[in-house]
């Protein structure tokens, strides 16, 4: 399993997104104060019948028997290094790697940098679930 820039804490990401400047100019974030974002999250929860705050992708990582590669751009301002490290720590079968000089959005456009090492990692994944998962080679 390979996860590029996974949202570790969905509510934190939603609350922080306006300040990133990706979806609108950064100055627009003043129109989305925390109270407004909390109301929007509550609407999503009600409309979808879920509780975004209780969604924990770490549970899926911890329960997975598959080798898992968690990939983050080192310049990502939306998903923190600590959050990704904590996510990877949930499973001995997870590997966390940062791609230098890439951000949350730019990482997806760097197939020239990502495909060769990711495909190499996938080729080294053992056939048996009981075998150790490969390390990251760049």
C-alpha positions in Angstrom: 0.0 0.0 0.0 1.3 3.5 -0.9 -0.2 6.6 0.6 0.8 10.0 -0.8 0.3 12.9 1.6 -2.4 11.0 3.7 -4.6 13.2 5.9 -3.7 12.0 9.4 -6.2 14.1 11.2 -9.0 15.2 8.8 -10.4 17.9 11.1 -7.0 19.5 11.6 -6.5 19.6 7.8 -9.9 21.1 7.1 -9.4 23.8 9.8 -5.9 24.6 8.5 -6.6 24.5 4.8 -7.8 28.2 4.3 -4.5 29.5 5.7 -2.5 27.5 3.2 -3.5 29.7 0.2 -4.1 26.7 -2.0 -7.9 27.2 -2.5 -8.0 30.9 -2.4 -5.7 33.8 -1.6 -4.4 33.6 2.0 -6.1 36.8 3.0 -9.4 35.0 2.4 -8.7 32.9 5.5 -9.9 35.8 7.7 -13.4 35.0 6.3 -13.1 31.5 7.6 -12.4 31.8 11.4 -12.3 28.7 13.5 -16.0 29.1 14.4 -17.0 29.1 10.8 -14.8 26.0 10.1 -16.3 24.2 13.1 -19.8 24.9 11.8 -18.8 23.6 8.3 -17.4 20.4 9.9 -20.6 19.9 11.9 -22.6 20.3 8.7 -20.5 17.7 6.9 -20.9 15.3 9.9 -24.7 15.7 9.9 -25.0 15.5 6.1 -22.8 12.4 5.8 -23.8 10.8 9.1 -20.1 10.6 10.2 -17.9 12.2 12.9 -14.8 13.5 11.1 -13.0 14.1 14.4 -13.3 10.3 15.1 -11.8 9.2 11.8 -8.4 7.9 12.4 -6.4 6.6 9.4 -3.9 5.3 11.9 -6.4 2.5 12.7 -6.2 1.3 9.1 -2.4 1.5 9.1 -2.3 -0.4 12.4 -4.7 -3.1 11.3 -3.2 -3.6 7.8 -1.0 -6.7 7.2 0.3 -5.1 4.0 3.6 -3.3 3.8 2.7 0.4 3.8 4.7 3.3 2.4 3.7 6.7 3.7 5.1 9.5 1.4 5.2 13.2 2.3 6.8 16.2 0.7 9.3 17.8 3.1 7.8 21.3 2.4 4.2 20.2 3.1 2.5 22.8 5.3 -0.7 20.9 5.7 0.5 17.5 7.0 3.2 17.8 9.7 6.3 15.6 10.0 5.2 14.7 13.5 1.7 13.6 12.3 3.2 11.4 9.6 5.9 9.9 12.0 3.1 9.1 14.5 1.1 7.5 11.8 4.0 5.3 10.7 4.7 4.4 14.3 1.3 2.7 14.5 2.6 -0.3 12.5 5.9 -2.1 12.2 4.9 -2.7 8.5 4.8 1.0 7.7 7.6 3.0 6.3 7.6 6.8 6.2 9.6 8.8 3.7 9.9 12.5 2.9 10.6 13.7 -0.6 12.9 16.8 -0.3 11.7 20.1 -1.7 8.2 19.1 -2.4 4.9 20.4 -0.9 1.5 18.9 -0.4 0.4 19.8 -3.9 3.6 19.6 -5.8 4.4 16.1 -4.7 1.6 14.7 -6.9 3.1 16.3 -10.0 6.6 14.8 -9.5 6.0 11.3 -11.1 9.6 11.6 -12.5 10.9 11.6 -8.9 8.3 9.3 -7.4 7.7 6.5 -9.8 11.1 4.9 -10.0 11.8 4.6 -6.2 8.2 3.7 -5.4 8.1 1.0 -8.0 11.5 -0.3 -6.7 10.1 -0.4 -3.2 7.0 -2.3 -4.4 9.1 -4.8 -6.2 11.0 -5.5 -3.0 7.8 -6.1 -1.0 7.8 -9.8 0.1 5.2 -12.2 -1.0 4.6 -13.4 2.6 2.8 -11.1 5.1 5.0 -12.5 7.8 8.2 -11.3 6.1 9.8 -7.9 6.9 8.8 -4.9 4.8 11.5 -3.2 2.7 13.2 0.0 3.6 13.1 3.0 1.3 15.9 3.3 -1.2 16.3 6.5 -3.1 
